[in-house]
C-alpha cells in the first residue's frame, strides 16, 4: 500500500512578466502552463521551473470532459504530501474549469521520491475544434513519460479512436521535428476505467487482460496497428465509480471514501513504478523541462491537422 508522506515544502511563487498574469493558485507552483491563443497552444512563463536543478518526471492525465481527472490528481497530491487542502481546479457545474494544461511540480522534499514529480491536468478531449483537438492530443502524448487516460466505463470505439489519434501524433511528430532531439520513447500508457459494474463478476482492479482483449477485437485495423506500435508499454486498471458524495468529501478536509481512495493509491503506485523505469529519459532540471515544452508547442502548432 502506498505510504502517506508527512512533510512538504512549498515552491516559491511564480513571478509574472510584464502584461502576463502568473495564474498561480496554490502550493507547488500549481497553475496553467499551456493556454490557448486563438487556435494555438501557448507556453506560459513558469519562473519556478528555472530554479529546479534535479530530474523531473512528468505524468499527464487526460480523457473526456468531467471524468474525474482533476479529482484524481488532487487525491494523488494529498496522498504523496499529506497536504490535505490541495486541489487542482475542477468544475462545480456543467462546464469544465480546465483549459489547455495545468501543472503542479512536487519537490522530492515533499514526496520522498528521488525526483521532482510534474503532474499535468489536461483539458477534456473533444471540447475544441478539430485543429485544436489534434494539438491537444499531440501535447498529451509528447510531453510526459507516463500518460493516464481515464474513461467512464467500457473502453469503446470512441476511446480507441482517441488513443489511435494520440499514437498517430506521436509517431508523426517524433519522427519529424522532434526526432532530432533524441527523445523518441513513447509514454507508458495507463488506461483507467471508472465504472466497471457492467463487467459483473469479471470486474477486477487489474483490467489489463480486458483491455488487451478489447484491442484484439478492434475492427479498425489501422487504429489497432497504431496503438500496438506506439503504446507498447501499457496497462489498464479500474477505479471505483466516484459518486457525488465522494466529490463533496474530496473538496472538504475529510479525505475520500475508502474504496475510491484505495484504487486511486494502487494506480498511483503503478504510475510511480513506470516513472522509475523511465527515469533515464527525465529532463535534468527545470530549464530543460521548459525547453522540451516549448519544442512540443512549436511542433504541434506547426501542424494544421492530424
N, C-alpha and C positions, 0 to 999 in steps of 0.2 A: 504494500500500500504506500502511496506517496506520503512522504513525511511532510509535516507542516513546519515551515521555517518561521522563526520568531523575530527576525530582526531585519530592518530595512533602512535604506538610505535614499534620500530624495535627490534626484538630479536637479541641478540649478535651472532657473528659468531661462527660456529662450529669449534672446534679445532680438527685437524686431528691427528690421531695416526700415529706412525711410519709406513711408507710404504703404507698409505691409504689416498687417496685424499678426502677432505671433500665434494667436488662436490656441493657446495652451491652457488646458482646463484643470490639470491635476498634477500629481506626482509623476515621476519617471518620464518627464518630457511628453506626456500624452498630448497629442494634437494632430491636426490634419497635415499629412506630408505630401499627398498628391491631391490637387484640386483641378477643377475644370476651368479652362479659359476657352469659351465657345466650345468647340468640339475636340480640343487638345488637352492632354494631361499636362499639368504644370507642377514641378517640384518646388515646394515651399522651402524657404530657408530655415533650417533647423540647426541653430548655432550650437546646441548642446551636443550634437553628434561630434563636432570637431574637437571636443575635449576628451573623447574616448580614444585610448591607445591600445586597447586589448581586442581580441577577436569578438565578432558579433554574429550570432546565429539568428536567422530570420524564419518566422513562421507566418504564412498568410492564411487567414480563414475566409473562405468565400462560399457562395451559394446564392440561391434566390433571396428575394427580399423577405425579411421578417421570419427567418427560420431559426433565430437564436444565436447568430454569430457574435454579436456584442456581449450577450449574456454569458456565453461560454468563455470568452476571453476574460471577462471580468472575474468569473469564478477561478480561472487559472491564476490570475494575478493575486487574488486573495489567498489562494492555496500556497503559492510559492513564497509570498512575502508576509503573510499574516496581516496585511493592510486591509482590514475589513470594510473600509469606507471607499475603496477604489471602484470606479465604474467606467467602462467605456460608454460613451454616449449612446443611448438607444431610444427608440421611438416610444412615445407614450400614447399615440393614437394610431390611425391607419397608415400614416406615411412614415417612411424610413427617415432616420436622422442622418445616417452616414452618407456622405458624398465623397467620391474619389476613394482615398485610402487614408485611414488613421493609423497612428503608430504609438506604442509605448516601449521604451527600452529599459529593461530591468537590469541593474548592475549586479555583478557577482556578489557584492556585499549584501544584497537583498535576498538572493536566492540560494547561495552556497553552490551555484554552478561554477564551472571553470571559464565561463564566457559571459558576455552580455547577451541577453535574450531580447530580440526585437519582435514584438507581437504586432501583427498588422491586421486591421479590420477593414475588409473591402466593402465598398458599396454593393448592394444587391445586384446580381446579374439581371440583364434584360429590363433594366429601368431606363435605359437611354437608347438613343437612335443607333442604327447599325454600326456606323463608323466608330462611335464612342464605345460601343459594346465590344468590338474587336480589340480596341486599345485596352479596355479594362481586362479582357481575357488575357491579353499578352502580358500586362503588368503583373497579374496574379501568378502566372506560370514562370516568368523570367526573374522576378525579384527574390523569392525565398529558396531556402534549402528544403523546407517541408511545406506542402500545400494541403490544407484541410478543407474538404468540400462537404458541406452539410446539405442533406436533403430531408424533406419532411417524413416521407415513408418509403415506398418502394423506389428503387433505382430504375427508372423507366427510360424510354427512348429520348425524352427531352433532356434528362440529366446526362445520358451518354453522349448526346449531341454536344452539350456544353463541354464535357471532358474532351471530346474529339476536337472541338474548336480550340481549346487551350493547347492541346497537343500539337495541332497544326501550327499555331502561332509560335510555339517553342521551336518546332522543327525548322520552320521557315526563317524566323528572325535570328536564331542562334547560328544558323549556317551562313546568313548574310552579314549584316553589320556587326553583330555581337560575337561572331566566331573569332574574330581577331583578338578578342580579349581573353580567350582561352577558358572561359567559364562555360563549359558545354554540358555539365552534369545536370540532367533534368531533376526537378524536385521529387522527393519521396511523396507519394500520394496517400492520404488517409481519407477515406470516404466515411462519413458519419450519417447514420440513419436515425432520425429522432424517434419515430414511432414504428415499432416492429410488431404491433398487435396483429397485423394481417398475416404474419408468419405462423401464428398459433404456437403449437408445441415446438416447432422448429426454431423459434426465436432464441438466440443466444447472444452473449455480449460480443463475441468474435464472429463477424459476418463475412470474413474473407472468402470462405468457401461459397457462400451465397452470391457474393459479388462476382467471383470468377465464373461461376455457372451462368450468371446473367450476361457477362461479357461474351462467353462462348455461344450464347443463343442469339446474339445480335445479328439482325438480318442485313444491316448496313455494313458491308464488308470493308469499305474504306474507313468508316469510323472505328471499327474493330481494329483494323491494322494500325491506325494512328495511336489509339490508346495503348495497344500492346508494344508499339515501337518506342514511344516516349515514356510512358509510365510503367517501366519495367519493375520498378520498386514500388509496391503498393499493398494496401491492406484495407479492410473495412470493419467498422465497429458500430455497435448500437448505442444510442443514448436513450435513457428513459424519456418518454414524452413529457415535455415541460409544460405543466398546466399553469393557468394564470396565477394561482396561489403561490407557485414556486417563483414566478417572475416577481410578484409582490414581495416575497420573502427576500429575494436577492437584493432588491432595492432598499431593504431595511438593513439593519446591522445584525440580524439573527442568523444569517447563513442560509444555505439552500436545503431543501428537503433531501433526506439521506440517499434515496435511490439515484436521483439525478447527480448528486454530488459524487457518489461512488463511481458511477460510469464515467463522469467527466474526468475524475482523477486517473482512472485507468487509461483513458485516451491521452491525457497529458503525459503520462509516463511513456506511452508509445511515441509521442512527439519528441520527447527528450532523448529517448533511445535512438531515434532516427537522426537527430541532430548530432549526437555523439559519433555516429558512423560517418557523418559528412563534415566533420569539423575541419578537415583539411581544406575545404572549399570556402570557409568563412572569410569575409572581409577582415583584414587585420587591424581595423580601427574605424573610427567614425568618418574620417576623411575618405577612406576607401569605400565605405558604405554609401556616402553621399555621391561619390563618383559613379558607383555602379547604378544607383537610382537615376542619376542624370543620363547615363548612357542608355538605360532602358527607356526613359521618357523620350529622348531624342529619336530612338529607333522606332518606337511604336507610333510616334506622331508622324514619322516619315511615310507610314503606310496608310494609303487611302481606304483600304478594305482588307478583308482576310484573304 
